[in-house]
Amino acid sequence: MGIFGRRRRNRAEDADPVDYAETEYDEYEGQNYEDLAGDSTPEQGPFDLADAPDDGVARMDLGSVRVPVPDGSQVQVEMDSGSGNVRAVHIVTPQGQVTVTAYAAPRSGGLWREVSNELAEQLRSDGAQVSVGRGEWGMELSAIVGEVALRFVGVDGPRWMLRGVIAGPQSQAAQAPMVLRDIVRATIVDRGDAPMPVRTPLAITLPEAVAAHVAEQAQAQGRTQA
């Protein structure tokens, strides 16, 4: 499922995943998405790099985002088989798989409103059951696709937008949003100063140890195929 609806192809068609290392929700069906979006920024995160606190929280540095990894979680690196670049990094928790991604956004903000509208439309066109509600940062989307429960949150920051999603079994749907919010709340975004088109994903770079592990696994897979 692409973040911007039909503008991106299905990642499952060309992605090569590589593993390493081991609330209440108010529904607002039928209401206008604009009424739910909310523009207020909470005192807690996610944080822009310029405002990041020295809080001692251990975070995985992925270049554009620094994301906390809860105890007992695993990390999955998703590679683009065509370019060999990192497509996404997922945090696999007992409640579901969390993916946090940052995008370039306009100075005026409001990108999450547009994206969430498109995402809800795309999910519904794919047959998903979609609910819209207000969460910690404004509008949240909840969807059921087959046996999988999804929750999406979005945060508009200074020239960036952060989107978080957790996908897991319906049996964990009650606990999953809390896990997602905790990770998003502690994330730091490094937008950089370079100009780039709105909606451009901010580049992901892997820590050296992770990159080395991914390379080793890729070589092992190559030898097996040979």
N, C-alpha and C positions, 0 to 999 in steps of 0.2 A: 504494500500500500504506500503510495507516494505521499509526501507531506502536502504537496500542492495539487492534489487531485490528479487529473489526467495529464498534467504537464510532464510527468516522469514515468518511465516504464517500470514494470514490476521488478523489484530488486531480486526476487527469487530466480529470475531467468538467467542472471549472470553473476550472482554473488557466490563467493566461496568462503564460508564461515570457517574460522580457525579458533579452536578453544585453547586457553592456557590457564594454568593454575586453578589449582582447585579453588468512617466518618459519616459521618452522615453526609448524604448527598441529596440536595433538593432538586427535584426535576421541574423543568419549566417548559414542557412540551407546548408548542403552539405559540410561544412568545417570540418576539423579534430578537434576533441575536444581538443587535446593537444595544438593546436594553440590558443585556447580561454581561457585556464585555468588561466594563469596569476599567478605570484608568489609574486608580490609586496604587501606589507602590508601598508594600509593607516595609517596616523597619528592618526586618530580616531579609535574607537574600531571596533570589540569586543576586550576586554582586557583580558590578563592573570592576575590572581589575584596579581602576583608580580608587575604588572605595572598599576594596577587599579588606576584611579585618584580619588581624594577627591573632587568630583564635585557636591555633594549635591543632586544627582539624586536619587529618591526613587526607590528601586528595591526590588522585591520579592526574598527572599533567598531560593533557592531550593537545597542547598548543593553544587552540582557540577556547577550550574549556578545561577547567580543573574540577574534577568530579570526585566526590567521596564514594568509597566502595564499602558498603556495610560488611561487618563481620559475617562470615559464613557464605559470602557471595563468590561467584566466579565471574570472570571477564571473558567475553567472546569478541574476537576481532573479525569483522566482516570485510573481506577484500573484494575489489573489483577485478574480476578475472581478465578483463580486457586491458586496463591500464596498469594493473598491479598496485594501484593506490588504495589507501584505507577508505572504505566507504562509510563505515560506522563502527562504533565500539559499544557493545551491549553489556550491561551489568545483570547477571542472572541471579536473582534472589529466590528464596522459597516461594514467594508470592507471585513471581512472574519476572519476565525479562524487561528491564528498564533501558530505554535509549534516550539520551539527552543530546540535542543538537542545536547549535547556534547558527543564525543566519544574519546577513547584512539587512538592515532595516532603515527606513527613512528617519530623518531627525524628528519629524513630527510624530512618530510612533504610530500605533494603530494597526500594525501589520497582522497581529494575531487575530484581530476581528475578521480581516479578509481571509486569512488562512483557515480559520475555524469554520467559516461559512462554506468554503470550498470543500473542506474535509468532511463536514457533515453531509453535504450533498453527495460526495463521492461514496461515502460509506452506505448511505441509503440506496444509491443506485446499484450498489453491489449486494443489496439484500440484507444489510445489517440492521439490527434494531438500535436506534440511536436516541439518546436522551441528552438534553442540554441543561446545564445547571450552573450555579454560581459557586465558585470555590475561593481559595485564598487569594488568587491573583485576578479574579474575574471569571470569565466563562470557562467551563470545563465540558468536555464531551465524554460520554460513556457509551460504549457500543458492545453489542454481542454479535460475534461472527462465528457461527457454528457453535463449537464448544469453548471458544476463546472469549474472554472478557477483556475489553480494552478501556483504558482511561487516558485521556489527553489533557495536558495543561499547557498554557502558553504564557510567557511573560515578555512584555515590551520593555527593553532597556534603552540606554543611550546609543542609538545607531545600530542596535542589535535586537534580535528577537530570539528567545530561548524556547524551544519546544521540548516537552518531556512526554513520553508515552510508556505505559506498562502494559504488557500483554501476558495473560496467564489464564489458568483454568477458572471456570466460573465458581468453583468451590472456594477460591481465594479472593473473589471479587470484593468482599467487604474490607479486607485488610490491605489490598493492593494500593488504593489511592494514598494511604498514609505513607507507605514505603516510597512511592513516587514523589510525593511532596517533600519528604525529608531529604531526598537526594537533590531535588531541584533547589530547595531552599538553601542548601549549603554549597551550591555550584558557583564558581567564579568564571566570568566570561572575559576573554582577552580579544576584543574586537580588532585592535590594531588601528593604524591611522590611514592605511591605504584605501583609496576610493574603490568601490566595487558596486555592481548593480544590486538593487534591492532583491532580496530572496536568494542571493548567492550563499551557499553553505560555507561557513568559515572552515578553513582547512584543519584537518586533524593530523597530528603527528604523534607517533607512539614513543613512549619512554624507551631508552636504549635496551633495557632488559627484555621488555615486551617485544620490541622489534626483532631482537636476536632470536627469541623463542619462536616467533612467527616464521622467520626465515628458516630456522631448523626444521620446523614442521613442513614447510613448503618443499624443502629439499628431500625430506623423508618421503613425502607423497610422490615426488618426482621419481625417486628411486623405485618405489613400489610399482608405479605405472610402467616404468621401463622394464 
